[in-house]
Amino acid sequence: MARSKSSSQWLAEHFTDEFVKRARKEGYRSRAVYKLKEIDERDRLLRPGMTVVDLGAAPGAWCQYVRERLGKSGRVIGLDLLPIEPLAGVELLQGDFTEAATLDALLAVLGGHRPELVMSDMAPNISGIDSADQPRAMYLAELALEFADRVLKPGGAFVAKVFQGRGYNEFYKALQKRFAHVAARKPKASRPRSAELYLVATGFRGAGRGG
């Protein structure tokens, strides 16, 4: 079957993309690693000894980067609906984060330990219909925030991929109630035509606690 014009254009862009080439050269599983790397370098999120939870972790590039940054100390826990090839020093779970059983499994792995950072790169399968895609994307971000509310250590941080559109402003305000500082980041590795942003929230105060 002949490829569509749009898919051929995507493939051409993908294989000439500087971040795709760089990821291959440096041994990372996807170009998405450079989004997290830029955020970390700007917001100084990672330090040795931390426990970090990565939601929407497949294929595992963010976990790779976090494991490198933490050195031999701390814990890295990755979760995704899709299977992830094993990574040394990373605890990986497969499951649907919208299901209670998956949340329970993740909480069991944490074993009552409170992470210093919760990250979510979760996104729905895009249909191209904004009225359907946007609510689903925001729902995943809200689930990630509910999880962070439940487990984050006081003073901890939260990073979530969101898309500009309906529900974005409300989500931003919800973060401001919980964290001392909130900022929107558009990393260079995020394709310009994409509406995605990463909200970076630091200084966790607790659910619903205003400043």
N, C-alpha and C positions, 0 to 999 in steps of 0.2 A: 504494500500500500504506500502510495506517495505521501511524503510528509507534507503537512500544511505549511504555508508560507511563514506563519508565526512560529511554528516549532522549528523550522529550519533556521529562522533568524535567531531564535533562542540558542540553538546548538552552536551557531557561528559565534555568537557573543560569548557563550560559555567557554569555548575552547581557546578564545583569544583573550579572555579576562585575565588581567594581571594577578588578581587574587587567587584564581584557580591555579594558575601556573606556579605561584608562590607556595600555595598549600602543598602541591605535589612535590616541589623541590624541598620543602622543609619537613615533609612527612606528616602533615595534618590530614585528617579525613575529609575536611571540607573547607571552603573559603570562609565559612561563617566564623571560624576561629579569629579572624582579624577584626570582626565586629567586637567580640569580647575583649580582645587584646587592647584595642583603642580605648574602650570604656574603662578597662582596668588601669591603663596608664594615666588616664585623665582623672579618674575618681578614686584611685588607690584602694581597690576593693579587697585584694587578696594579700594574705600574709601567712607565713608558715604557722602550722598548728591549727588552722581553722577546720571546721566541718562545713562542707558546701554541698547543697542539693541542687541538681540540674534537672529541671523538668523539660521534657521535649528534647532529650539529649542526643537522639540519633542524628548522624552516624557516630557521634562521639568526639567531635573536634573540641568542643568546649571543655569536656572532661579531660581531654589530653592536655589542654593548656593549663587548666586548674591544677592538675596533678604535677605538672612541671613547676608551677609557681609555688606550690606548697612544699616541694621537695619530698622528703621521706616522711614528713610529719602530717598530721591532720587526716581528714577523711574526705573522699569524693564519692558521692552517691548520685548515679544517673538513672533516669526513668524515661521510658518512651513506649508508645504503643507498638512501635516496630522493634524487631530484634536488633541488638547492638553487638558487634563482634567484641569479644573480651579485650579489656584494657588492663595492663598491669597496674595494680594499686587503686583500681576503681571498682566500686560495688555497683553492679548493674541490675536493674529490674525491668521486666517487660510487663506492660499492662495499660489499660485505659484509665487515665487519670480522672475521667468523669464518673468512674464507678467506685463505689464505697470499698469494695474488696481491694482495689489497687491502693487506695489511700491507707487502708489498714495495713497492707503489706509494707508500705513505705514507712509508716509509723513504727512498725515492728522492727524494721532494720535500724531505725534511729535509736530504738530502745530507750526512749526518754531523754536522750541527749539533744541539746538545743543547738542547731546550726547557727553560725554567724552570718551565713549568706544563703539566700534562696534565689535561684535564677530560673526564669521561664523563657524558653525560646519556642514555646508551643504555638502552633497556628493550625487552623482548620484546613482541610482540603479546599482549595479555592475553586468556586464554581464560576466566578466572573460576574456574579449577580451581587452587587454591593449590599442590597437590602437584606440578603441572606448571609453573606460572608461576614459583614461587620458585627452583627450581634453574636455570631458564633465565636469570632475572634475575641471579643470583649468578655464573653462568658468564660473562656479559657483563662484569660488574664485575671478575672475575678476569682476563679477557683484557686489559682496560684496564690493570690493575695490571702484568701481564706486560710490556705495551708500555712502561709507565712505568719499570719496572725496567731495560729495555733502553736507553731514550733519555734519561731525565731527567738534567739537570745536577745535580751535588752541591749540596745545599741547596735544591733545587727543591721544588715542591708538586704535589699530586694531589687532585683532587676527583672523587668518584664518586657517582652515584645508586645507592642500594641499597634493599632492602625488608626490613623486620624480619621475621624468620622463620628457617627452617633455613639454616645456613651464615653467618648474619650475624656471630655472635660470633667464628667462626674467621677471617672476613675482617678484622674489626676488629683481631684479634691479629696477623694478617699485616702489616697496616699499621704497627702499633706496632713491629714488628721492623725496619722499613725507615725510619721517619720519627721525628724527634725529638718531634713533637707530633701527636696525632690527636684530632679532636672530631667529634661528630655534630651536625648542624644540621637544624632543621625550619623553613625559611623561612615567613613569613606567606603567601606566594603559593602554598605547597604546600597543597592542599585538606585540611582537617582529617580527612576520612574516609580519605584515602590513607595507606597504610603506608610511603610513601617517606620516606627520609631522605637527606641528603647527608653523606658522610664527607669531612672536610677534613683532609688530612695535609700537614704542612710540615716542612722540614728533612730532605730526603732524604739518607740515609746509605748507601744501596745495598741490593741485594736480600739479605734474610736476615741483616742485621747488627743484632744486638740492642744495647740500650743498656747 
